[in-house]
Amino acid sequence: MKLEILGMGCMKCKKLYDNAKKAVEEAGIQAEVLKVEDINKITEYELMATPALVIDGEVKASGRIPGSDEIKKWIS
């Protein structure tokens, strides 16, 4: 499983990254959690706002910071 945090490195992006890492740890699954700050890669997803969370290529959240509990539901 691959989780990507899309954003330019702002505090909201960092918070989403932390929430994703926590969700993966609490769910006890193997997953790669990556920060994507390359604007060219971010624009490939045609998002309206960052931060965004992409799980296995599917945008799950954009323009908001889902909590670790919500992320756990998506990865379980």
N, C-alpha and C positions, 0 to 999 in steps of 0.2 A: 504494500500500500504506500502511496506517495501523497503527502500533504504539502501544498505549496502556499506560502504566504506572499501575496503580491502587494508591493508597496515600495515606496522610495526610502524607507528606513525611519519614518516618523515614530513618535511614541505609540500611536495607535497600532502601527504595524508590529512593533516590538511586543505590545500587550497581546495581540492576536497570536504571535509566534509562541509566547509563553503559555497561553491557553491551549494551543494545539499540542505542545510538548507535554503539558500536564495531562491532557486527555489521553494521549497515547500511553503514557506511563500508567495512569490509573486503569485503562482498559486492558493493560498487559498484552498488547499486541506488538508485532514487529511492523514498524512503519518508518519511512524516511520523511523528516520534516525539514523543508527547505525554505529559505528566504529568497525571493526573486525580486531583485531591485533593478534589473535591466529593463528600461522602458520599452524596448522593442519586444521583449518577451511578454511584458504586461499587456501591451496593446493587442497582442495576438488573441487575447480573450475577449476583446471588445467590451470592456467594463465601463460602467458609468462613474464608478468611484472606487477608491481604495481606502482602507485595506480590503483585501479580498482573500477568501480561502477557497482553494481548489483541491478537491480530493479525487485522485485518479483521473484527472482531466476534466472533471465536472465542477463548475463554479457552484459552491454551496452558500456563500455569503459575500456580499459586496457592499462597501460603504458603511459597514458596522462591525462590531467586535463580538462575535458569538462567545459565550462562556464555555468553559471546558466541559460542562455537563451536556450542553447542546452538541458540541463537537463529538463527544463520546457516542451519542445516539447515531450520528452519521457514520462513525467508523466501526460500530459493533455489528 
